[in-house]
Amino acid sequence: MTGYTTDGAGFFLSCQEAGFFVKGKKVVILGSGGAGTAIFVQAALDGAEEIAIFTRSTSAFAERTRQVAGKLREQTGCKIAIYDYQDDVLRREIRDSQLLVNSTNIGMAPNEQECLIPDLSYFHPDLTVADIIYNPLKTRLVKMAEEAGCRAFGGRDMLLYQGAEAFRLWTGKEMPVERIREVCR
C-alpha cells in the first residue's frame, strides 16, 4: 500500500503561483499538525536551507515533529530547529527568513481576529507570508503582512493545488487548474 498527502505539494505549488520558490531559503512554520508537517517535509525535500518550526512542546504532535525533523536532517541536510512559541525567539527567526507560514487554525472563521503574530514589527519587506486558511480569504495575518509591505496570500490556492495533485495521483492526468480556478472565483 502507498499513502499520499497533497498538503505539502499543494502548498508549494501555491507559493510558486505567488512567485516564491523555497530552494535555498529559510522558512518559519507556525504549527506542526498534519498540514504543518507535510509543509515542512516538502520544504526540506524541495531544498529549503533552513526551517524553524514553532509548536507547543505540550502538543500531541511534538514528539512526532522531533522524529520527522531528525529523519529529514539526516536525509536532506536541511537545518531544522523546533521551538516553543516565545516572542523573542519568533521575532529572531522571522527576521532572517524569507517565508512565514501559518499552518494552524488560528485566524479561521469564526475567529478571524486571532493571530499568532502580535504586531507589524515582526515583518520585513523581503518576507513572504502565507496562511493555509481559506475562510476568510484574507486572515488577519495576511492583512497585517500586506500592511507591512510583504507579499502575502491565503490558503485558497493551496486547496486548489491539493486538488490538482490528488486528481493527478488518481487519474494520471493533469487537472485543468485554470478552468477550476475560474469556476471557483
C-alpha positions in Angstrom: 0.0 0.0 0.0 1.1 3.5 -0.7 -0.4 6.6 1.0 -0.2 10.2 -0.1 -0.7 13.6 1.3 -1.1 16.5 -1.0 -0.8 19.3 1.6 2.9 19.9 1.0 2.8 19.7 -2.7 -0.3 21.8 -2.9 1.1 24.5 -0.6 4.4 24.9 -2.5 2.6 25.0 -5.9 0.6 27.9 -4.4 3.9 29.5 -3.3 5.2 29.2 -6.9 2.0 30.7 -8.2 2.7 33.7 -5.9 6.3 33.9 -7.1 8.1 32.3 -4.2 10.5 29.4 -4.6 11.8 27.6 -1.5 15.1 26.3 -2.7 17.9 27.7 -0.7 15.6 29.8 1.6 14.8 29.9 5.3 11.2 29.1 6.3 9.4 29.7 9.6 6.3 27.4 10.1 3.8 28.1 12.8 2.2 24.7 13.8 3.2 21.1 13.3 -0.1 19.3 12.9 -0.9 17.3 9.7 -0.6 20.2 7.3 2.3 21.8 9.1 4.3 18.5 9.0 3.5 18.0 5.3 4.7 21.5 4.6 8.0 21.3 6.5 8.7 17.9 4.9 8.0 19.2 1.4 10.1 22.3 2.2 13.1 20.1 3.1 12.6 17.9 0.1 12.4 20.9 -2.2 15.7 22.3 -1.0 14.9 24.7 1.8 18.2 25.6 3.5 16.7 26.1 7.0 13.4 25.5 8.7 12.2 26.9 12.0 9.1 25.1 13.4 7.1 26.7 16.2 4.9 24.3 18.1 3.7 23.8 21.7 6.0 21.4 23.5 2.8 20.0 25.1 1.2 19.4 21.7 0.2 15.9 20.8 2.4 16.4 17.7 5.6 17.4 19.5 7.3 14.0 19.6 6.3 13.1 16.1 7.7 16.5 14.9 11.0 15.8 16.6 11.2 12.4 15.0 10.3 13.6 11.5 12.7 16.6 11.7 15.5 14.2 12.8 15.0 12.0 9.8 14.8 14.9 7.4 18.0 16.4 8.7 19.8 13.2 8.0 18.3 12.6 4.6 18.3 16.2 3.2 21.0 18.1 5.2 18.4 20.8 5.8 18.9 22.7 9.1 15.7 22.2 11.1 15.0 23.6 14.6 11.9 23.3 16.7 10.8 26.0 19.2 8.1 26.7 21.6 6.2 29.9 20.9 8.2 32.7 22.5 8.0 36.2 21.2 11.7 36.9 21.2 12.6 33.7 19.5 9.8 34.0 17.0 10.9 37.6 16.2 14.6 36.5 15.7 13.7 33.6 13.5 11.3 35.6 11.3 13.9 38.4 11.0 16.2 36.3 8.7 13.6 34.2 7.0 12.1 34.5 3.6 8.8 32.7 4.2 6.5 32.7 7.2 3.7 30.1 7.1 0.7 29.8 9.4 -0.3 26.1 9.3 -2.5 26.3 12.4 -6.3 27.1 12.6 -5.6 30.4 14.4 -7.5 33.0 12.5 -10.0 30.7 10.8 -13.7 31.7 10.8 -15.4 32.4 13.1 -12.3 33.6 15.0 -11.0 35.9 12.3 -9.4 38.4 14.7 -6.9 35.9 16.2 -3.3 35.9 15.0 -0.1 34.3 16.3 1.9 37.4 15.2 1.3 40.2 17.7 2.1 43.2 15.5 3.6 44.6 12.3 7.1 44.8 13.8 7.7 41.1 13.2 7.5 41.6 9.4 10.2 42.8 7.0 9.9 43.8 3.3 11.6 40.7 1.9 9.3 38.3 3.8 6.6 36.3 2.0 3.7 35.4 4.3 1.4 32.5 3.7 -1.7 31.3 5.6 -3.2 27.9 4.8 -6.6 29.2 6.0 -9.1 29.8 3.2 -12.0 31.1 5.3 -11.7 34.0 5.5 -9.9 34.6 2.2 -7.7 37.2 3.9 -6.9 36.3 7.5 -5.7 38.9 10.0 -2.2 37.6 9.4 -2.4 38.2 5.6 -3.9 41.6 6.1 -1.1 42.6 8.6 1.6 41.3 6.3 0.2 43.3 3.4 0.0 46.4 5.5 3.7 45.8 6.4 4.6 45.6 2.7 5.1 41.9 2.4 3.9 39.6 -0.3 1.1 37.6 1.3 -1.6 35.1 0.4 -4.1 32.8 1.9 -5.0 29.2 1.5 -7.4 29.1 -1.4 -4.7 28.3 -4.0 -3.2 25.6 -1.7 -6.6 24.0 -1.7 -6.8 24.2 -5.5 -3.4 22.7 -6.0 -4.0 20.0 -3.4 -7.0 19.0 -5.6 -4.9 19.1 -8.7 -2.2 16.9 -7.2 -4.9 14.4 -5.9 -6.5 14.4 -9.4 -3.1 13.6 -11.0 -2.5 10.8 -8.5 -5.9 9.3 -9.0 -6.3 9.7 -12.8 -2.7 10.1 -14.1 -3.9 13.2 -15.9 -3.4 16.9 -15.2 -6.4 18.7 -13.7 -7.5 21.9 -15.7 -6.4 24.2 -12.9 -7.3 27.5 -14.7 -10.7 26.2 -15.5 -11.4 25.1 -11.9 -10.0 28.5 -10.7 -12.4 30.4 -12.9 -15.4 28.3 -11.7 -14.4 28.8 -8.0 -13.8 32.5 -8.0 
